[in-house]
Amino acid sequence: GEELDELVEASFGGAEAGKVTEMIDNLGKEEYEADRMQHDLLQKLLAMEDELGALNIVMWMKVLQALGDIANNAEKTANRIRLFLSK
């Protein structure tokens, strides 16, 4: 985003580096919350198996897994940026 562009212009230092580090910290918290929500939704889905049917449950499980993968990859990318900033 815009903060990353400003960070590049500031040679990866100063106030922009601090802002990006704070954003990375927040992303880690959000990824944890996404994991918790994914788990809770999975439990609710499984409880509705009779109502939704096995095929729908499998489809929704794949959707939840894909969303979880996106959140995990975002966190991994953020951690790589953090390593780059700490050098």
N, C-alpha and C positions, 0 to 999 in steps of 0.2 A: 504494500500500500504506500501511501504518501510518506509515512514515517520511515520506511525502508529506503525510499528515494532520497529523503533528506539525510539519512544516515550515510549513504554512499557519498553524497556531496560533502559531508562533514568528515570524510576519511575515517569512518567507523569509530568515532570518539565523541567525547563531550556529552552534552545534554541529550542529543539524539540517541546515543548508545544507551543511556539510562532509560529513556522512554521505551526503546525496543526491548531492553531487558525486563522492564516492568510488564510489557505486553506478553513476553514469553512466560513470565511467572503466572500471569492471569490465564494464559492458554493452558498451562499445566493443570490449574484448578478446574477449568472448564472441561478438559478432557476427562478428569476424574469424575466429574458430575455426569458427563455423557455416559461413562461406563456404568455408573450407578443406575441411571435412567434406563439404559439398555437392559440391564439385569432385571429391573422391576417390570419393564414392558414384556420381557420374555416370560416372566412368571405369570403375568396377566394373560398373555396369549395362550400359554399352555393350559391355563385354567378354563379357557374358552374353546378348547379343542372340539368338544361335542357340538358347540354352536357354530363354529367357523368351518370345521372340516379340516382334515389333515393337509390337503393341498394348499389351502389358504394359510395354514400355520407355517408350512415350509416356506411359502413365498414371503411371508412377513418376517420369518427368521432370517432369510437372505437379505432382506431390506435392512433389518437391524444390524446384521453383520457388516454390510457395506458401509453403513453410517459409522459404525464403530471403527472400521478400517480407515475411513477418512479422518476421524478424530485422532487416531493413533499416528497416522502419517503426518498430520499437522503438528503434533507434539514432537515427533522425531525431527522434522524439519526445523522447528523452533529451537530444539536443543542443539542442532548443528550450527545454527546462527549464533547461539549463545557461546559455543566453543570458539567460533570465529571471532567474536567480539572480545573474548578473554585473552586472545593472543597478542 
